Amino acid sequence: MTYPEPTYGFAANPPAAPPERRRAAGDGVRDDLRFAAKVAGILVGLGALLGLVWAFWSPPGPRALVLARGVLEPDETESFIAGDGRYLVITAVVGLVAALLAWRRVRNRGPLVLLALGVGGLIGSLLTELVGHLAGGGTFNGAPNTIINALPLSLHMQGLLFVEAAVATLVYGLFVAFAARDDLGRRDPVRDSFATASVRAGDQPQDGWGYGDAPGALQQSNLPPQ
């Protein structure tokens, strides 16, 4: 019995992307830009609306004693922690959901969407903090030696402003890193060169391109002499 000689190299005509996913380069970039702008705009607008949610959900600010103009001694309550905690929950959930929905848009996956998630998430978080502060009531003003009934809703852990953008970009990046296949519908010469390597009948890649069940050249050197 004769076996065909193994061939090495790459196919002359790598398979093209499926018709429903094939796009011209210029059209693809413009489409990605539009979708990325839409993602960023939605996150910014949603951030303003969520400021109202944060103000409604958070408890009233604590009372405070005015020691001097601009010097306050707040009451010892958990209001500050509760407000920051609710802000963390809201922004983290928005970042997670935004990343999941953006990833489902297969044809626009790429760095532009990742950038939109980061920028839109950051601006949205800033608007959530600003709108919540303005809508939360309370005041910092008072005459010395008087009591303020409630301080305004404020974010005390400033690092939480980056939570929404961080969660969105991290989750999206993890999906990119663990993607099982490329489905953007765009040509990648480097990927195609590896994906189209020829494997002929009788080739045994696991046996060093040998034939049948016999050890190939790559494995022969590891066997004891016979």
MARTORSE-818583 format. One line per 4 residues: number of its first residue (from 0); their letters; for each residue z, y, x of N, C-alpha, C. Coordinates in nm, 4 decimals. Layout:
! residues N
NUM	a	Z:Y:X:Z:Y:X:Z:Y:X ~ ...
This chain:
! residues 226
0	mtyp	0.0000:-0.1190:0.0854:0.0000:0.0000:0.0000:0.0000:0.1237:0.0887 ~ -0.0811:0.2205:0.0522:-0.0886:0.3442:0.1300:-0.0214:0.4568:0.0541 ~ 0.0349:0.5459:0.1281:0.1032:0.6604:0.0691:0.0286:0.7883:0.1062 ~ 0.0270:0.8820:0.0170:-0.0399:1.0087:0.0513:0.0384:1.0820:0.1580
4	epty	-0.0355:1.1502:0.2433:0.0295:1.2262:0.3482:0.1070:1.3422:0.2864 ~ 0.2291:1.3647:0.3352:0.3043:1.4794:0.2812:0.2387:1.6092:0.3218 ~ 0.2398:1.7026:0.2325:0.1825:1.8344:0.2606:0.2923:1.9372:0.2545 ~ 0.2787:2.0347:0.3389:0.3765:2.1419:0.3455:0.3032:2.2735:0.3203
8	gfaa	0.3773:2.3697:0.2795:0.3160:2.5002:0.2570:0.3405:2.5476:0.1170 ~ 0.2607:2.6396:0.0738:0.2837:2.7052:-0.0525:0.1560:2.7007:-0.1349 ~ 0.1754:2.7022:-0.2633:0.0598:2.6985:-0.3519:-0.0192:2.8269:-0.3394 ~ -0.1511:2.8146:-0.3526:-0.2357:2.9322:-0.3339:-0.2172:3.0320:-0.4458
12	nppa	-0.1961:2.9845:-0.5659:-0.1821:3.0743:-0.6803:-0.0474:3.0500:-0.7471 ~ 0.0572:3.1266:-0.7115:0.1879:3.1079:-0.7733:0.1811:3.1358:-0.9222 ~ 0.2606:3.0642:-1.0011:0.2544:3.0802:-1.1464:0.2963:3.2199:-1.1868 ~ 0.2234:3.2747:-1.2806:0.2552:3.4094:-1.3289:0.3676:3.4016:-1.4308
16	appe	0.4253:3.5168:-1.4578:0.5317:3.5222:-1.5568:0.4756:3.4895:-1.6943 ~ 0.5577:3.4384:-1.7848:0.5101:3.4093:-1.9199:0.4491:3.5342:-1.9825 ~ 0.3466:3.5186:-2.0680:0.2789:3.6355:-2.1240:0.3727:3.7292:-2.1968 ~ 0.4709:3.6732:-2.2694:0.5579:3.7597:-2.3467:0.6521:3.8411:-2.2601
20	rrra	0.6644:3.8044:-2.1307:0.7542:3.8768:-2.0435:0.6802:3.9520:-1.9333 ~ 0.5467:3.9385:-1.9281:0.4700:4.0004:-1.8223:0.4516:4.1484:-1.8536 ~ 0.4870:4.2331:-1.7566:0.4745:4.3773:-1.7768:0.4148:4.4409:-1.6530 ~ 0.3433:4.5488:-1.6731:0.2948:4.6269:-1.5603:0.4121:4.6983:-1.4963
24	agdg	0.3996:4.7261:-1.3661:0.5116:4.7865:-1.2940:0.5478:4.9226:-1.3512 ~ 0.4470:5.0069:-1.3772:0.4756:5.1405:-1.4293:0.5403:5.1363:-1.5659 ~ 0.4876:5.0532:-1.6549:0.5452:5.0413:-1.7883:0.6880:4.9878:-1.7815 ~ 0.7136:4.8952:-1.6898:0.8469:4.8388:-1.6786:0.9490:4.9417:-1.6349
28	vrdd	0.9146:5.0264:-1.5380:1.0083:5.1292:-1.4912:1.0375:5.2298:-1.6012 ~ 0.9356:5.2739:-1.6720:0.9567:5.3707:-1.7798:1.0417:5.3106:-1.8913 ~ 1.0152:5.1865:-1.9230:1.0944:5.1204:-2.0257:1.2396:5.1057:-1.9816 ~ 1.2603:5.0716:-1.8546:1.3967:5.0605:-1.8021:1.4686:5.1943:-1.8042
32	lrfa	1.3972:5.3013:-1.7694:1.4581:5.4347:-1.7712:1.4997:5.4741:-1.9120 ~ 1.4151:5.4467:-2.0079:1.4503:5.4796:-2.1465:1.5722:5.4011:-2.1921 ~ 1.5740:5.2727:-2.1608:1.6878:5.1917:-2.2037:1.8157:5.2332:-2.1318 ~ 1.8061:5.2627:-2.0012:1.9240:5.3057:-1.9265:1.9781:5.4375:-1.9814
36	akva	1.8878:5.5309:-2.0132:1.9329:5.6575:-2.0724:1.9994:5.6349:-2.2071 ~ 1.9469:5.5401:-2.2830:2.0084:5.5094:-2.4118:2.1481:5.4507:-2.3939 ~ 2.1633:5.3610:-2.2971:2.2950:5.3018:-2.2709:2.3962:5.4090:-2.2308 ~ 2.3554:5.4969:-2.1378:2.4464:5.6020:-2.0946:2.4802:5.6964:-2.2089
40	gilv	2.3819:5.7326:-2.2899:2.4081:5.8223:-2.4021:2.5021:5.7619:-2.5044 ~ 2.4856:5.6338:-2.5320:2.5747:5.5684:-2.6287:2.7171:5.5654:-2.5766 ~ 2.7346:5.5356:-2.4491:2.8692:5.5316:-2.3926:2.9343:5.6704:-2.3938 ~ 2.8568:5.7734:-2.3668:2.9117:5.9093:-2.3695:2.9533:5.9478:-2.5117
44	glga	2.8629:5.9256:-2.6084:2.8980:5.9580:-2.7464:3.0133:5.8758:-2.7993 ~ 3.0141:5.7487:-2.7633:3.1235:5.6623:-2.8069:3.2558:5.7054:-2.7449 ~ 3.2516:5.7558:-2.6212:3.3737:5.8015:-2.5566:3.4393:5.9146:-2.6327 ~ 3.3589:6.0082:-2.6852:3.4157:6.1182:-2.7639:3.4798:6.0664:-2.8924
48	llgl	3.4139:5.9738:-2.9595:3.4710:5.9180:-3.0824:3.5988:5.8391:-3.0549 ~ 3.6010:5.7677:-2.9442:3.7187:5.6877:-2.9125:3.8381:5.7743:-2.8748 ~ 3.8129:5.8995:-2.8371:3.9251:5.9908:-2.8155:4.0061:6.0107:-2.9425 ~ 3.9373:6.0160:-3.0558:4.0076:6.0271:-3.1839:4.0864:5.8998:-3.2139
52	vwaf	4.0243:5.7857:-3.1807:4.0956:5.6583:-3.2005:4.2208:5.6528:-3.1141 ~ 4.2098:5.6965:-2.9902:4.3262:5.6973:-2.9003:4.4357:5.7883:-2.9535 ~ 4.3985:5.9061:-3.0023:4.4979:5.9993:-3.0560:4.5653:5.9424:-3.1810 ~ 4.4878:5.8747:-3.2658:4.5453:5.8194:-3.3890:4.6353:5.6999:-3.3597
56	wspp	4.5976:5.6182:-3.2611:4.6702:5.4948:-3.2322:4.7968:5.5194:-3.1500 ~ 4.7978:5.6218:-3.0694:4.9104:5.6450:-2.9791:5.0280:5.7079:-3.0536 ~ 5.1503:5.6797:-3.0100:5.2677:5.7405:-3.0732:5.2782:5.8888:-3.0378 ~ 5.3518:5.9672:-3.1156:5.3678:6.1093:-3.0823:5.4324:6.1262:-2.9449
60	gpra	5.3999:6.2371:-2.8811:5.4588:6.2658:-2.7513:5.6090:6.2869:-2.7627 ~ 5.6797:6.2691:-2.6543:5.8251:6.2839:-2.6590:5.8673:6.4308:-2.6706 ~ 5.9907:6.4504:-2.7102:6.0478:6.5852:-2.7091:6.0731:6.6262:-2.5642 ~ 6.0870:6.7569:-2.5447:6.1083:6.8054:-2.4086:6.1926:6.9323:-2.4122
64	lvla	6.2757:6.9490:-2.3115:6.3560:7.0690:-2.2935:6.2839:7.1621:-2.1973 ~ 6.2688:7.2873:-2.2383:6.2025:7.3861:-2.1540:6.3080:7.4476:-2.0620 ~ 6.3021:7.4130:-1.9342:6.3974:7.4673:-1.8376:6.3573:7.6077:-1.7940 ~ 6.2298:7.6305:-1.7755:6.1754:7.7607:-1.7395:6.0295:7.7596:-1.7786
68	rgvl	5.9613:7.8712:-1.7627:5.8208:7.8764:-1.8012:5.7399:7.7761:-1.7171 ~ 5.6814:7.6799:-1.7841:5.6026:7.5778:-1.7164:5.6833:7.4634:-1.6571 ~ 5.8139:7.4640:-1.6752:5.9005:7.3578:-1.6229:5.9656:7.2879:-1.7413 ~ 5.9294:7.1611:-1.7607:5.9762:7.0855:-1.8765:6.0522:6.9614:-1.8309
72	epde	6.1475:6.9214:-1.9130:6.2197:6.7961:-1.8902:6.1998:6.7077:-2.0131 ~ 6.1041:6.6134:-2.0088:6.0763:6.5315:-2.1276:6.1885:6.4334:-2.1555 ~ 6.1967:6.3955:-2.2815:6.2935:6.2948:-2.3232:6.2530:6.1594:-2.2647 ~ 6.3495:6.0741:-2.2427:6.3234:5.9428:-2.1848:6.2860:5.8449:-2.2950
76	tesf	6.1573:5.8357:-2.3207:6.1034:5.7413:-2.4194:5.9889:5.6650:-2.3552 ~ 5.9302:5.5752:-2.4324:5.8165:5.4966:-2.3834:5.6830:5.5540:-2.4290 ~ 5.6843:5.6773:-2.4743:5.5606:5.7369:-2.5272:5.4531:5.7486:-2.4205 ~ 5.4923:5.7897:-2.2996:5.3926:5.8044:-2.1934:5.3271:5.6708:-2.1613
80	iagd	5.4080:5.5667:-2.1485:5.3543:5.4339:-2.1164:5.2687:5.3808:-2.2309 ~ 5.3141:5.4034:-2.3544:5.2386:5.3543:-2.4695:5.1024:5.4221:-2.4787 ~ 5.0988:5.5517:-2.4538:4.9705:5.6216:-2.4586:4.8748:5.5726:-2.3516 ~ 4.9241:5.5554:-2.2294:4.8381:5.5056:-2.1220:4.7924:5.3626:-2.1488
84	gryl	4.8816:5.2806:-2.2032:4.8463:5.1418:-2.2311:4.7376:5.1303:-2.3360 ~ 4.7448:5.2104:-2.4397:4.6408:5.2072:-2.5430:4.5074:5.2585:-2.4893 ~ 4.5144:5.3582:-2.4037:4.3919:5.4081:-2.3405:4.3278:5.2981:-2.2556 ~ 4.4085:5.2229:-2.1834:4.3566:5.1130:-2.1014:4.2876:5.0082:-2.1867
88	vita	4.3493:4.9710:-2.2979:4.2905:4.8691:-2.3855:4.1564:4.9165:-2.4414 ~ 4.1525:5.0403:-2.4883:4.0296:5.0927:-2.5495:3.9163:5.0958:-2.4488 ~ 3.9388:5.1540:-2.3328:3.8303:5.1689:-2.2355:3.7878:5.0351:-2.1756 ~ 3.8821:4.9440:-2.1537:3.8457:4.8142:-2.0983:3.7603:4.7348:-2.1964
92	vvgl	3.7943:4.7386:-2.3238:3.7164:4.6658:-2.4244:3.5755:4.7243:-2.4349 ~ 3.5662:4.8564:-2.4319:3.4341:4.9194:-2.4406:3.3486:4.8807:-2.3195 ~ 3.4068:4.8828:-2.2000:3.3320:4.8437:-2.0825:3.2839:4.7000:-2.0887 ~ 3.3686:4.6101:-2.1367:3.3312:4.4688:-2.1483:3.2189:4.4492:-2.2492
96	vaal	3.2326:4.5081:-2.3666:3.1307:4.4914:-2.4705:2.9989:4.5541:-2.4272 ~ 3.0052:4.6701:-2.3621:2.8822:4.7354:-2.3166:2.8075:4.6482:-2.2161 ~ 2.8793:4.5865:-2.1233:2.8140:4.4997:-2.0251:2.7503:4.3788:-2.0920 ~ 2.8201:4.3183:-2.1875:2.7658:4.2011:-2.2563:2.6400:4.2358:-2.3349
100	lawr	2.6414:4.3474:-2.4067:2.5253:4.3851:-2.4866:2.4083:4.4261:-2.3973 ~ 2.4378:4.4962:-2.2879:2.3296:4.5356:-2.1971:2.2657:4.4141:-2.1315 ~ 2.3439:4.3130:-2.0991:2.2892:4.1928:-2.0369:2.1996:4.1158:-2.1319 ~ 2.2259:4.1242:-2.2605:2.1433:4.0520:-2.3573:2.0027:4.1102:-2.3673
104	rvrn	1.9853:4.2337:-2.3216:1.8517:4.2938:-2.3221:1.7779:4.2446:-2.1971 ~ 1.7131:4.1301:-2.2102:1.6579:4.0595:-2.0950:1.5543:4.1430:-2.0211 ~ 1.4644:4.2040:-2.0921:1.3512:4.2694:-2.0278:1.3896:4.3936:-1.9492 ~ 1.5091:4.4457:-1.9690:1.5507:4.5678:-1.8988:1.6623:4.5438:-1.7984
108	rgpl	1.6914:4.4195:-1.7682:1.7950:4.3929:-1.6697:1.7544:4.4488:-1.5337 ~ 1.8511:4.5100:-1.4658:1.8197:4.5633:-1.3351:1.9164:4.6719:-1.2923 ~ 1.8913:4.7357:-1.1769:1.9844:4.8339:-1.1216:1.9968:4.9596:-1.2059 ~ 1.8912:4.9976:-1.2796:1.9010:5.1182:-1.3611:2.0032:5.1017:-1.4723
112	vlla	2.0073:4.9852:-1.5335:2.1064:4.9601:-1.6380:2.2469:4.9555:-1.5778 ~ 2.2586:4.8969:-1.4600:2.3889:4.8941:-1.3932:2.4378:5.0359:-1.3635 ~ 2.3482:5.1206:-1.3171:2.3849:5.2601:-1.2911:2.4233:5.3315:-1.4199 ~ 2.3497:5.3057:-1.5271:2.3810:5.3684:-1.6558:2.5184:5.3258:-1.7061
116	lgvg	2.5539:5.2000:-1.6874:2.6861:5.1531:-1.7282:2.7957:5.2252:-1.6512 ~ 2.7748:5.2442:-1.5208:2.8758:5.3113:-1.4410:2.8899:5.4581:-1.4758 ~ 2.7771:5.5303:-1.4801:2.7822:5.6743:-1.5091:2.8258:5.6998:-1.6536 ~ 2.7653:5.6293:-1.7475:2.8022:5.6472:-1.8872:2.9462:5.6092:-1.9146
120	glig	2.9940:5.5012:-1.8501:3.1330:5.4616:-1.8697:3.2307:5.5638:-1.8157 ~ 3.1991:5.6231:-1.7006:3.2882:5.7234:-1.6424:3.2928:5.8498:-1.7279 ~ 3.1762:5.9000:-1.7687:3.1743:6.0207:-1.8522:3.2390:5.9928:-1.9874 ~ 3.2135:5.8739:-2.0427:3.2766:5.8390:-2.1693:3.4277:5.8336:-2.1592
124	sllt	3.4801:5.7813:-2.0490:3.6249:5.7773:-2.0292:3.6835:5.9183:-2.0204 ~ 3.6136:6.0072:-1.9503:3.6605:6.1458:-1.9408:3.6637:6.2120:-2.0781 ~ 3.5611:6.1870:-2.1590:3.5594:6.2451:-2.2933:3.6676:6.1841:-2.3820 ~ 3.6933:6.0557:-2.3666:3.8018:5.9930:-2.4433:3.9352:6.0596:-2.4120
128	elvg	3.9591:6.0846:-2.2842:4.0846:6.1493:-2.2452:4.0910:6.2934:-2.2967 ~ 3.9802:6.3670:-2.2868:3.9789:6.5070:-2.3288:3.9955:6.5207:-2.4798 ~ 3.9157:6.4458:-2.5563:3.9226:6.4546:-2.7018:4.0583:6.4057:-2.7527 ~ 4.1101:6.2986:-2.6941:4.2417:6.2510:-2.7350:4.3515:6.3528:-2.7073
132	hlag	4.3406:6.4207:-2.5939:4.4390:6.5233:-2.5608:4.4332:6.6404:-2.6594 ~ 4.3113:6.6808:-2.6961:4.2976:6.7936:-2.7886:4.3359:6.7554:-2.9313 ~ 4.3106:6.6319:-2.9697:4.3369:6.5898:-3.1075:4.4760:6.5302:-3.1263 ~ 4.5482:6.5092:-3.0177:4.6767:6.4411:-3.0295:4.7926:6.5287:-3.0714
136	ggtf	4.7700:6.6587:-3.0839:4.8793:6.7475:-3.1239:4.9767:6.7729:-3.0107 ~ 5.0879:6.8409:-3.0433:5.1894:6.8714:-2.9438:5.1558:6.9974:-2.8653 ~ 5.2479:7.0418:-2.7836:5.2288:7.1626:-2.7043:5.3151:7.1574:-2.5788 ~ 5.2749:7.2349:-2.4796:5.3530:7.2504:-2.3580:5.4285:7.3839:-2.3561
140	ngap	5.4024:7.4699:-2.4542:5.4561:7.6048:-2.4530:5.5885:7.6120:-2.5273 ~ 5.6775:7.6891:-2.4747:5.8078:7.7099:-2.5372:5.8908:7.8063:-2.4558 ~ 5.9826:7.8738:-2.5224:6.0713:7.9663:-2.4519:6.1727:7.8878:-2.3701 ~ 6.2191:7.9454:-2.2597:6.3205:7.8753:-2.1795:6.4438:7.8388:-2.2614
144	ntii	6.4999:7.7224:-2.2303:6.6207:7.6705:-2.2954:6.5979:7.6394:-2.4435 ~ 6.4731:7.6055:-2.4773:6.4440:7.5609:-2.6138:6.3872:7.4199:-2.6085 ~ 6.3797:7.3594:-2.7254:6.3310:7.2212:-2.7361:6.1902:7.2218:-2.7953 ~ 6.0999:7.1507:-2.7284:5.9659:7.1258:-2.7826:5.9711:6.9940:-2.8585
148	nalp	5.9256:6.9961:-2.9806:5.9366:6.8761:-3.0644:5.8493:6.7605:-3.0144 ~ 5.7317:6.7893:-2.9631:5.6421:6.6830:-2.9150:5.5491:6.7394:-2.8089 ~ 5.5357:6.6674:-2.6996:5.4395:6.7043:-2.5965:5.3007:6.6514:-2.6337 ~ 5.1957:6.7137:-2.5851:5.0601:6.6654:-2.6171:5.0350:6.5266:-2.5582
152	lslh	4.9421:6.4563:-2.6204:4.9001:6.3264:-2.5675:4.8235:6.3490:-2.4388 ~ 4.8666:6.2847:-2.3318:4.8034:6.3025:-2.2010:4.7960:6.1691:-2.1287 ~ 4.6997:6.1594:-2.0393:4.6864:6.0411:-1.9554:4.7583:6.0674:-1.8241 ~ 4.8567:5.9853:-1.7945:4.9385:6.0088:-1.6760:4.8916:5.9278:-1.5556
156	mqgl	4.8328:5.8120:-1.5778:4.7757:5.7325:-1.4689:4.6264:5.7653:-1.4606 ~ 4.5910:5.8587:-1.3737:4.4537:5.9078:-1.3669:4.3544:5.7998:-1.3227 ~ 4.4020:5.6975:-1.2563:4.3128:5.5896:-1.2166:4.2523:5.5154:-1.3340 ~ 4.3139:5.5260:-1.4528:4.2593:5.4587:-1.5706:4.1266:5.5197:-1.6155
160	lfve	4.0943:5.6382:-1.5661:3.9660:5.6987:-1.6005:3.8486:5.6151:-1.5498 ~ 3.8712:5.5316:-1.4500:3.7626:5.4530:-1.3906:3.7562:5.3105:-1.4471 ~ 3.8454:5.2775:-1.5399:3.8525:5.1394:-1.5878:3.7253:5.1003:-1.6625 ~ 3.6794:5.1841:-1.7534:3.5619:5.1489:-1.8344:3.4390:5.1250:-1.7473
164	aava	3.4126:5.2173:-1.6550:3.2966:5.2008:-1.5671:3.3139:5.0802:-1.4762 ~ 3.4354:5.0578:-1.4264:3.4589:4.9454:-1.3363:3.4398:4.8120:-1.4074 ~ 3.4929:4.7987:-1.5279:3.4794:4.6742:-1.6029:3.3327:4.6486:-1.6368 ~ 3.2624:4.7524:-1.6818:3.1220:4.7356:-1.7213:3.0365:4.6918:-1.6031
168	tlvy	3.0499:4.7587:-1.4895:2.9670:4.7234:-1.3739:3.0073:4.5891:-1.3139 ~ 3.1378:4.5587:-1.3151:3.1823:4.4307:-1.2602:3.1304:4.3141:-1.3432 ~ 3.1441:4.3222:-1.4740:3.0980:4.2129:-1.5606:2.9467:4.1977:-1.5510 ~ 2.8746:4.3087:-1.5531:2.7286:4.3023:-1.5421:2.6872:4.2439:-1.4071
172	glfv	2.7567:4.2848:-1.3012:2.7261:4.2310:-1.1695:2.7547:4.0824:-1.1581 ~ 2.8595:4.0357:-1.2240:2.8893:3.8923:-1.2225:2.7804:3.8131:-1.2939 ~ 2.7305:3.8663:-1.4044:2.6208:3.7984:-1.4731:2.4977:3.7908:-1.3832 ~ 2.4709:3.8980:-1.3104:2.3562:3.8979:-1.2194:2.3751:3.7937:-1.1097
176	afaa	2.4971:3.7875:-1.0538:2.5223:3.6966:-0.9427:2.5109:3.5502:-0.9841 ~ 2.5473:3.5182:-1.1080:2.5482:3.3795:-1.1518:2.4324:3.3467:-1.2459 ~ 2.3306:3.4314:-1.2489:2.2140:3.4025:-1.3330:2.1455:3.2759:-1.2842 ~ 2.1115:3.1858:-1.3747:2.0519:3.0574:-1.3376:1.9052:3.0708:-1.3024
180	rddl	1.8379:3.1739:-1.3511:1.6954:3.1883:-1.3256:1.6595:3.3355:-1.3365 ~ 1.5420:3.3664:-1.2865:1.4911:3.5028:-1.2991:1.4054:3.5107:-1.4241 ~ 1.4378:3.6030:-1.5116:1.3613:3.6143:-1.6353:1.3235:3.7592:-1.6644 ~ 1.3046:3.8373:-1.5582:1.2641:3.9753:-1.5786:1.1146:3.9881:-1.6063
184	grrd	1.0363:3.8844:-1.5754:0.8937:3.8933:-1.5970:0.8229:3.9792:-1.4945 ~ 0.8801:3.9908:-1.3720:0.8180:4.0730:-1.2678:0.7922:3.9876:-1.1451 ~ 0.6847:4.0175:-1.0741:0.6502:3.9409:-0.9570:0.7441:3.9738:-0.8419 ~ 0.7909:3.8713:-0.7732:0.8747:3.8853:-0.6544:0.8119:3.7962:-0.5475
188	pvrd	0.7389:3.8528:-0.4515:0.6676:3.7695:-0.3540:0.7601:3.6770:-0.2757 ~ 0.8786:3.7241:-0.2399:0.9697:3.6393:-0.1631:1.0154:3.5208:-0.2464 ~ 1.0534:3.5460:-0.3709:1.0974:3.4363:-0.4570:0.9837:3.3396:-0.4844 ~ 0.8634:3.3946:-0.5100:0.7503:3.3079:-0.5405:0.7148:3.2176:-0.4230
192	sfat	0.7322:3.2678:-0.3002:0.6960:3.1875:-0.1835:0.7831:3.0639:-0.1719 ~ 0.9101:3.0748:-0.2151:0.9979:2.9584:-0.2118:0.9827:2.8733:-0.3371 ~ 0.9603:2.9392:-0.4494:0.9535:2.8643:-0.5749:0.8285:2.7804:-0.5860 ~ 0.7234:2.8141:-0.5116:0.5960:2.7433:-0.5259:0.5695:2.6484:-0.4104
196	asvr	0.6694:2.6151:-0.3322:0.6497:2.5182:-0.2244:0.6046:2.3847:-0.2836 ~ 0.5042:2.3228:-0.2216:0.4448:2.2010:-0.2758:0.5314:2.0802:-0.2459 ~ 0.5559:1.9977:-0.3465:0.6232:1.8685:-0.3316:0.5320:1.7643:-0.3932 ~ 0.4727:1.6809:-0.3111:0.3738:1.5848:-0.3582:0.4386:1.4527:-0.3935
200	agdq	0.3592:1.3686:-0.4614:0.4065:1.2357:-0.4970:0.4400:1.1577:-0.3709 ~ 0.5522:1.0921:-0.3709:0.5954:1.0152:-0.2556:0.6856:1.0914:-0.1623 ~ 0.6899:1.2255:-0.1723:0.7784:1.3035:-0.0874:0.9221:1.2838:-0.1317 ~ 1.0112:1.2759:-0.0357:1.1536:1.2603:-0.0637:1.2278:1.3718:0.0102
204	pqdg	1.2434:1.4881:-0.0512:1.3111:1.5967:0.0204:1.4503:1.5599:0.0669 ~ 1.5207:1.4774:-0.0119:1.6557:1.4409:0.0288:1.6562:1.3461:0.1480 ~ 1.5406:1.2846:0.1791:1.5312:1.1939:0.2923:1.4518:1.2530:0.4076 ~ 1.4453:1.3811:0.4157:1.3741:1.4443:0.5254:1.2235:1.4299:0.5127
208	wgyg	1.1705:1.4370:0.3874:1.0279:1.4259:0.3607:0.9720:1.2905:0.4052 ~ 1.0504:1.1853:0.3888:1.0004:1.0519:0.4218:0.9392:0.9869:0.2997 ~ 0.9145:0.8555:0.3107:0.8528:0.7825:0.2022:0.9509:0.6805:0.1468 ~ 0.9453:0.6598:0.0165:1.0254:0.5552:-0.0462:1.1733:0.5759:-0.0208
212	dapg	1.2419:0.4627:0.0086:1.3853:0.4667:0.0331:1.4182:0.4649:0.1814 ~ 1.3199:0.4658:0.2658:1.3460:0.4627:0.4099:1.3940:0.5990:0.4563 ~ 1.4780:0.6012:0.5619:1.5254:0.7304:0.6126:1.4106:0.8078:0.6739 ~ 1.4148:0.9379:0.6531:1.3122:1.0235:0.7089:1.3468:1.0651:0.8493
216	alqq	1.2601:1.1517:0.9033:1.2774:1.1945:1.0428:1.4068:1.2711:1.0620 ~ 1.4477:1.3482:0.9614:1.5688:1.4276:0.9741:1.6941:1.3414:0.9731 ~ 1.6834:1.2222:0.9108:1.8012:1.1349:0.9031:1.7992:1.0267:1.0098 ~ 1.6851:0.9929:1.0623:1.6755:0.8816:1.1565:1.7642:0.9020:1.2779
220	snlp	1.7738:1.0267:1.3228:1.8529:1.0518:1.4419:2.0025:1.0268:1.4214 ~ 2.0462:1.0217:1.2933:2.1871:0.9986:1.2646:2.2213:0.8514:1.2510 ~ 2.1212:0.7613:1.2576:2.1466:0.6188:1.2390:2.1608:0.5500:1.3744 ~ 2.2414:0.4453:1.3821:2.2549:0.3719:1.5080:2.1247:0.2996:1.5413
224	pq	2.0976:0.2780:1.6682:1.9721:0.2081:1.7054:1.9717:0.0662:1.6531 ~ 1.8538:0.0162:1.6142:1.8410:-0.1168:1.5556:1.7759:-0.2122:1.6528
